[in-house]
Amino acid sequence: PVMEGFDCWIPATGCDTSGKVMPVTAYPHTEGCSVTGGYVYRGSLIPELHGHYFYADWCNGWVRSFEFAGDTLL
């Protein structure tokens, strides 16, 4: 891959991002190593989590979530 998160790993290519969908967020390797999966909760059982995108880190086993308010990542 040319990109990992927002970082270019093959700078000689110029990191052309045309045609690529860039991430909305990223975290450093000090916090984990690999985003695994992802799901937007649309249920009603836990209303405060409605619309949150849940994802896990393969190496550390934690699960986190984030949500948007308009164009702002919360």
KOLLO-693221 format. One record per residue: residue number from 1; residue in one letter; chain; z, y, x negated of N, C-alpha, C in turn. Coordinates in Angstrom, 1 decimal. Example, Ala and Ser with C-alpha at 12.3 -4.5 7.8 and 13.67 -1.06 7.14 Angstrom:
// residues 2
<romi resi="1" resn="a" chain="A" n_zz="7.8" n_yy="-5.7" n_xx="-13.2" ca_zz="7.8" ca_yy="-4.5" ca_xx="-12.3" c_zz="7.8" c_yy="-3.3" c_xx="-13.2"/>
<romi resi="2" resn="s" chain="A" n_zz="7.1" n_yy="-2.2" n_xx="-12.8" ca_zz="7.1" ca_yy="-1.1" ca_xx="-13.7" c_zz="7.9" c_yy="0.0" c_xx="-12.9"/>
// end
This chain:
// residues 74
<romi resi="1" resn="p" chain="A" n_zz="0.0" n_yy="-1.2" n_xx="-0.8" ca_zz="0.0" ca_yy="0.0" ca_xx="0.0" c_zz="0.0" c_yy="1.3" c_xx="-0.9"/>
<romi resi="2" resn="v" chain="A" n_zz="-0.6" n_yy="2.3" n_xx="-0.3" ca_zz="-0.6" ca_yy="3.6" ca_xx="-1.0" c_zz="0.6" c_yy="4.4" c_xx="-0.8"/>
<romi resi="3" resn="m" chain="A" n_zz="1.2" n_yy="4.2" n_xx="0.4" ca_zz="2.4" ca_yy="5.0" ca_xx="0.7" c_zz="3.6" c_yy="4.1" c_xx="1.0"/>
<romi resi="4" resn="e" chain="A" n_zz="4.8" n_yy="4.6" n_xx="0.7" ca_zz="6.0" ca_yy="4.0" ca_xx="1.2" c_zz="6.8" c_yy="5.1" c_xx="1.8"/>
<romi resi="5" resn="g" chain="A" n_zz="7.0" n_yy="5.1" n_xx="3.0" ca_zz="7.6" ca_yy="6.2" ca_xx="3.7" c_zz="6.7" c_yy="7.4" c_xx="3.5"/>
<romi resi="6" resn="f" chain="A" n_zz="7.3" n_yy="8.5" n_xx="3.0" ca_zz="6.6" ca_yy="9.7" ca_xx="2.7" c_zz="6.1" c_yy="9.8" c_xx="1.3"/>
<romi resi="7" resn="d" chain="A" n_zz="6.4" n_yy="8.8" n_xx="0.5" ca_zz="6.1" ca_yy="8.8" ca_xx="-1.0" c_zz="4.8" c_yy="8.1" c_xx="-1.3"/>
<romi resi="8" resn="c" chain="A" n_zz="4.1" n_yy="8.8" n_xx="-2.2" ca_zz="2.8" ca_yy="8.2" ca_xx="-2.7" c_zz="3.1" c_yy="7.3" c_xx="-3.9"/>
<romi resi="9" resn="w" chain="A" n_zz="2.6" n_yy="6.1" n_xx="-3.8" ca_zz="2.9" ca_yy="5.1" ca_xx="-4.9" c_zz="1.7" c_yy="4.9" c_xx="-5.8"/>
<romi resi="10" resn="i" chain="A" n_zz="0.5" n_yy="5.5" n_xx="-5.4" ca_zz="-0.7" ca_yy="5.4" ca_xx="-6.3" c_zz="-1.2" c_yy="6.8" c_xx="-6.4"/>
<romi resi="11" resn="p" chain="A" n_zz="-0.6" n_yy="7.7" n_xx="-7.2" ca_zz="-1.0" ca_yy="9.1" ca_xx="-7.2" c_zz="-2.4" c_yy="9.2" c_xx="-7.7"/>
<romi resi="12" resn="a" chain="A" n_zz="-3.0" n_yy="8.3" n_xx="-8.5" ca_zz="-4.3" ca_yy="8.4" ca_xx="-9.0" c_zz="-5.4" c_yy="8.4" c_xx="-7.9"/>
<romi resi="13" resn="t" chain="A" n_zz="-5.0" n_yy="7.9" n_xx="-6.7" ca_zz="-5.9" ca_yy="7.9" ca_xx="-5.6" c_zz="-5.9" c_yy="9.2" c_xx="-4.8"/>
<romi resi="14" resn="g" chain="A" n_zz="-5.0" n_yy="10.1" n_xx="-5.2" ca_zz="-4.9" ca_yy="11.3" ca_xx="-4.4" c_zz="-4.1" c_yy="11.2" c_xx="-3.1"/>
<romi resi="15" resn="c" chain="A" n_zz="-3.6" n_yy="10.0" n_xx="-2.8" ca_zz="-2.9" ca_yy="9.7" ca_xx="-1.6" c_zz="-3.5" c_yy="10.3" c_xx="-0.4"/>
<romi resi="16" resn="d" chain="A" n_zz="-4.7" n_yy="10.0" n_xx="-0.2" ca_zz="-5.4" ca_yy="10.5" ca_xx="1.0" c_zz="-4.8" c_yy="9.8" c_xx="2.3"/>
<romi resi="17" resn="t" chain="A" n_zz="-4.2" n_yy="10.7" n_xx="3.1" ca_zz="-3.5" ca_yy="10.2" ca_xx="4.3" c_zz="-4.4" c_yy="10.2" c_xx="5.5"/>
<romi resi="18" resn="s" chain="A" n_zz="-5.6" n_yy="10.6" n_xx="5.4" ca_zz="-6.5" ca_yy="10.6" ca_xx="6.6" c_zz="-6.6" c_yy="9.2" c_xx="7.2"/>
<romi resi="19" resn="g" chain="A" n_zz="-6.5" n_yy="9.2" n_xx="8.5" ca_zz="-6.6" ca_yy="7.9" ca_xx="9.1" c_zz="-5.3" c_yy="7.1" c_xx="9.1"/>
<romi resi="20" resn="k" chain="A" n_zz="-4.3" n_yy="7.6" n_xx="8.5" ca_zz="-3.0" ca_yy="6.9" ca_xx="8.5" c_zz="-2.0" c_yy="7.6" c_xx="9.4"/>
<romi resi="21" resn="v" chain="A" n_zz="-1.1" n_yy="6.9" n_xx="10.0" ca_zz="-0.1" ca_yy="7.4" ca_xx="10.8" c_zz="1.2" c_yy="7.5" c_xx="9.9"/>
<romi resi="22" resn="m" chain="A" n_zz="1.6" n_yy="8.7" n_xx="9.7" ca_zz="2.8" ca_yy="9.0" ca_xx="8.8" c_zz="4.1" c_yy="8.7" c_xx="9.6"/>
<romi resi="23" resn="p" chain="A" n_zz="5.1" n_yy="8.3" n_xx="8.8" ca_zz="6.4" ca_yy="8.0" ca_xx="9.5" c_zz="7.0" c_yy="9.3" c_xx="10.1"/>
<romi resi="24" resn="v" chain="A" n_zz="7.9" n_yy="9.1" n_xx="11.0" ca_zz="8.7" ca_yy="10.2" ca_xx="11.6" c_zz="10.0" c_yy="10.4" c_xx="10.9"/>
<romi resi="25" resn="t" chain="A" n_zz="10.4" n_yy="9.4" n_xx="10.2" ca_zz="11.7" ca_yy="9.5" ca_xx="9.4" c_zz="11.6" c_yy="8.4" c_xx="8.3"/>
<romi resi="26" resn="a" chain="A" n_zz="12.5" n_yy="8.5" n_xx="7.3" ca_zz="12.5" ca_yy="7.6" ca_xx="6.2" c_zz="14.0" c_yy="7.6" c_xx="5.6"/>
<romi resi="27" resn="y" chain="A" n_zz="14.3" n_yy="6.6" n_xx="4.9" ca_zz="15.6" ca_yy="6.6" ca_xx="4.2" c_zz="15.5" c_yy="6.1" c_xx="2.8"/>
<romi resi="28" resn="p" chain="A" n_zz="16.4" n_yy="6.5" n_xx="1.9" ca_zz="16.2" ca_yy="6.1" ca_xx="0.5" c_zz="16.7" c_yy="4.7" c_xx="0.2"/>
<romi resi="29" resn="h" chain="A" n_zz="16.2" n_yy="4.1" n_xx="-0.9" ca_zz="16.6" ca_yy="2.7" ca_xx="-1.2" c_zz="18.1" c_yy="2.6" c_xx="-1.4"/>
<romi resi="30" resn="t" chain="A" n_zz="18.8" n_yy="3.6" n_xx="-1.6" ca_zz="20.3" ca_yy="3.5" ca_xx="-1.8" c_zz="20.9" c_yy="3.1" c_xx="-0.4"/>
<romi resi="31" resn="e" chain="A" n_zz="20.2" n_yy="3.3" n_xx="0.7" ca_zz="20.7" ca_yy="2.9" ca_xx="2.0" c_zz="20.1" c_yy="1.6" c_xx="2.5"/>
<romi resi="32" resn="g" chain="A" n_zz="19.1" n_yy="1.1" n_xx="2.0" ca_zz="18.4" ca_yy="-0.1" ca_xx="2.4" c_zz="17.1" c_yy="-0.3" c_xx="1.7"/>
<romi resi="33" resn="c" chain="A" n_zz="16.4" n_yy="-1.3" n_xx="2.1" ca_zz="15.1" ca_yy="-1.6" ca_xx="1.4" c_zz="13.9" c_yy="-1.8" c_xx="2.3"/>
<romi resi="34" resn="s" chain="A" n_zz="14.1" n_yy="-2.2" n_xx="3.6" ca_zz="12.9" ca_yy="-2.5" ca_xx="4.4" c_zz="13.2" c_yy="-2.3" c_xx="5.9"/>
<romi resi="35" resn="v" chain="A" n_zz="12.5" n_yy="-1.4" n_xx="6.5" ca_zz="12.6" ca_yy="-1.3" ca_xx="8.0" c_zz="12.0" c_yy="-2.5" c_xx="8.6"/>
<romi resi="36" resn="t" chain="A" n_zz="12.7" n_yy="-3.2" n_xx="9.5" ca_zz="12.2" ca_yy="-4.4" ca_xx="10.1" c_zz="12.3" c_yy="-4.1" c_xx="11.6"/>
<romi resi="37" resn="g" chain="A" n_zz="11.1" n_yy="-4.3" n_xx="12.3" ca_zz="11.0" ca_yy="-4.2" ca_xx="13.7" c_zz="11.3" c_yy="-2.8" c_xx="14.2"/>
<romi resi="38" resn="g" chain="A" n_zz="11.5" n_yy="-2.8" n_xx="15.5" ca_zz="11.8" ca_yy="-1.5" ca_xx="16.2" c_zz="11.5" c_yy="-1.7" c_xx="17.7"/>
<romi resi="39" resn="y" chain="A" n_zz="12.3" n_yy="-1.0" n_xx="18.4" ca_zz="12.2" ca_yy="-1.1" ca_xx="19.9" c_zz="12.8" c_yy="0.2" c_xx="20.5"/>
<romi resi="40" resn="v" chain="A" n_zz="12.1" n_yy="0.7" n_xx="21.5" ca_zz="12.7" ca_yy="1.9" ca_xx="22.3" c_zz="13.4" c_yy="1.3" c_xx="23.5"/>
<romi resi="41" resn="y" chain="A" n_zz="14.7" n_yy="1.7" n_xx="23.6" ca_zz="15.5" ca_yy="1.2" ca_xx="24.7" c_zz="15.1" c_yy="2.0" c_xx="25.9"/>
<romi resi="42" resn="r" chain="A" n_zz="14.7" n_yy="1.4" n_xx="27.0" ca_zz="14.4" ca_yy="2.0" ca_xx="28.2" c_zz="15.2" c_yy="1.5" c_xx="29.4"/>
<romi resi="43" resn="g" chain="A" n_zz="16.3" n_yy="0.9" n_xx="29.0" ca_zz="17.2" ca_yy="0.3" ca_xx="30.1" c_zz="18.1" c_yy="1.4" c_xx="30.7"/>
<romi resi="44" resn="s" chain="A" n_zz="18.9" n_yy="0.9" n_xx="31.7" ca_zz="19.8" ca_yy="1.8" ca_xx="32.4" c_zz="21.3" c_yy="1.4" c_xx="32.2"/>
<romi resi="45" resn="l" chain="A" n_zz="21.5" n_yy="0.3" n_xx="31.6" ca_zz="22.9" ca_yy="-0.2" ca_xx="31.4" c_zz="23.7" c_yy="0.7" c_xx="30.5"/>
<romi resi="46" resn="i" chain="A" n_zz="23.1" n_yy="1.3" n_xx="29.5" ca_zz="23.7" ca_yy="2.2" ca_xx="28.6" c_zz="22.9" c_yy="3.5" c_xx="28.5"/>
<romi resi="47" resn="p" chain="A" n_zz="23.1" n_yy="4.4" n_xx="29.5" ca_zz="22.3" ca_yy="5.5" ca_xx="29.7" c_zz="22.2" c_yy="6.5" c_xx="28.5"/>
<romi resi="48" resn="e" chain="A" n_zz="23.3" n_yy="6.6" n_xx="27.7" ca_zz="23.3" ca_yy="7.4" ca_xx="26.5" c_zz="22.3" c_yy="7.0" c_xx="25.4"/>
<romi resi="49" resn="l" chain="A" n_zz="21.9" n_yy="5.7" n_xx="25.5" ca_zz="21.0" ca_yy="5.2" ca_xx="24.5" c_zz="19.5" c_yy="5.1" c_xx="25.0"/>
<romi resi="50" resn="h" chain="A" n_zz="19.3" n_yy="5.5" n_xx="26.2" ca_zz="17.9" ca_yy="5.5" ca_xx="26.8" c_zz="17.0" c_yy="6.4" c_xx="25.9"/>
<romi resi="51" resn="g" chain="A" n_zz="15.9" n_yy="5.8" n_xx="25.5" ca_zz="14.9" ca_yy="6.6" ca_xx="24.7" c_zz="15.2" c_yy="6.5" c_xx="23.2"/>
<romi resi="52" resn="h" chain="A" n_zz="16.2" n_yy="5.9" n_xx="22.8" ca_zz="16.5" ca_yy="5.7" ca_xx="21.4" c_zz="15.6" c_yy="4.6" c_xx="20.8"/>
<romi resi="53" resn="y" chain="A" n_zz="15.1" n_yy="4.8" n_xx="19.6" ca_zz="14.3" ca_yy="3.9" ca_xx="18.9" c_zz="15.2" c_yy="3.1" c_xx="18.0"/>
<romi resi="54" resn="f" chain="A" n_zz="15.4" n_yy="1.8" n_xx="18.1" ca_zz="16.3" ca_yy="1.0" ca_xx="17.3" c_zz="15.5" c_yy="0.3" c_xx="16.2"/>
<romi resi="55" resn="y" chain="A" n_zz="16.0" n_yy="0.2" n_xx="15.0" ca_zz="15.4" ca_yy="-0.5" ca_xx="13.9" c_zz="16.5" c_yy="-1.1" c_xx="13.0"/>
<romi resi="56" resn="a" chain="A" n_zz="16.1" n_yy="-2.0" n_xx="12.2" ca_zz="17.1" ca_yy="-2.7" ca_xx="11.3" c_zz="16.6" c_yy="-2.6" c_xx="9.9"/>
<romi resi="57" resn="d" chain="A" n_zz="17.5" n_yy="-2.8" n_xx="8.9" ca_zz="17.1" ca_yy="-3.0" ca_xx="7.5" c_zz="17.3" c_yy="-4.4" c_xx="7.1"/>
<romi resi="58" resn="w" chain="A" n_zz="16.2" n_yy="-5.0" n_xx="6.6" ca_zz="16.2" ca_yy="-6.4" ca_xx="6.2" c_zz="17.2" c_yy="-6.8" c_xx="5.2"/>
<romi resi="59" resn="c" chain="A" n_zz="17.4" n_yy="-5.9" n_xx="4.2" ca_zz="18.4" ca_yy="-6.3" ca_xx="3.1" c_zz="19.8" c_yy="-6.1" c_xx="3.5"/>
<romi resi="60" resn="n" chain="A" n_zz="20.2" n_yy="-5.1" n_xx="4.2" ca_zz="21.6" ca_yy="-4.8" ca_xx="4.5" c_zz="22.0" c_yy="-5.3" c_xx="5.9"/>
<romi resi="61" resn="g" chain="A" n_zz="21.1" n_yy="-5.5" n_xx="6.7" ca_zz="21.5" ca_yy="-6.1" ca_xx="8.0" c_zz="22.0" c_yy="-5.1" c_xx="9.1"/>
<romi resi="62" resn="w" chain="A" n_zz="22.0" n_yy="-3.8" n_xx="8.7" ca_zz="22.4" ca_yy="-2.9" ca_xx="9.7" c_zz="21.4" c_yy="-2.6" c_xx="10.8"/>
<romi resi="63" resn="v" chain="A" n_zz="21.8" n_yy="-2.0" n_xx="11.9" ca_zz="20.9" ca_yy="-1.6" ca_xx="13.0" c_zz="21.2" c_yy="-0.1" c_xx="13.2"/>
<romi resi="64" resn="r" chain="A" n_zz="20.2" n_yy="0.7" n_xx="13.3" ca_zz="20.4" ca_yy="2.2" ca_xx="13.6" c_zz="19.4" c_yy="2.6" c_xx="14.7"/>
<romi resi="65" resn="s" chain="A" n_zz="19.6" n_yy="3.8" n_xx="15.1" ca_zz="18.6" ca_yy="4.3" ca_xx="16.1" c_zz="18.5" c_yy="5.8" c_xx="15.9"/>
<romi resi="66" resn="f" chain="A" n_zz="17.4" n_yy="6.3" n_xx="16.5" ca_zz="17.2" ca_yy="7.7" ca_xx="16.5" c_zz="16.5" c_yy="8.1" c_xx="17.8"/>
<romi resi="67" resn="e" chain="A" n_zz="16.5" n_yy="9.3" n_xx="18.2" ca_zz="15.7" ca_yy="9.8" ca_xx="19.4" c_zz="15.1" c_yy="11.2" c_xx="19.1"/>
<romi resi="68" resn="f" chain="A" n_zz="14.2" n_yy="11.6" n_xx="19.9" ca_zz="13.6" ca_yy="12.9" ca_xx="19.8" c_zz="14.1" c_yy="13.7" c_xx="21.0"/>
<romi resi="69" resn="a" chain="A" n_zz="14.2" n_yy="15.0" n_xx="20.7" ca_zz="14.4" ca_yy="16.0" ca_xx="21.8" c_zz="13.2" c_yy="16.9" c_xx="21.6"/>
<romi resi="70" resn="g" chain="A" n_zz="12.1" n_yy="16.7" n_xx="22.4" ca_zz="10.9" ca_yy="17.4" ca_xx="22.2" c_zz="10.2" c_yy="16.9" c_xx="20.9"/>
<romi resi="71" resn="d" chain="A" n_zz="10.0" n_yy="17.8" n_xx="19.9" ca_zz="9.5" ca_yy="17.4" ca_xx="18.6" c_zz="10.6" c_yy="17.3" c_xx="17.6"/>
<romi resi="72" resn="t" chain="A" n_zz="11.8" n_yy="17.4" n_xx="18.0" ca_zz="12.9" ca_yy="17.4" ca_xx="17.0" c_zz="13.5" c_yy="16.0" c_xx="16.9"/>
<romi resi="73" resn="l" chain="A" n_zz="13.6" n_yy="15.5" n_xx="15.7" ca_zz="14.3" ca_yy="14.2" ca_xx="15.5" c_zz="15.8" c_yy="14.4" c_xx="15.5"/>
<romi resi="74" resn="l" chain="A" n_zz="16.5" n_yy="13.7" n_xx="16.3" ca_zz="18.0" ca_yy="13.8" ca_xx="16.4" c_zz="18.6" c_yy="12.7" c_xx="15.6"/>
// end
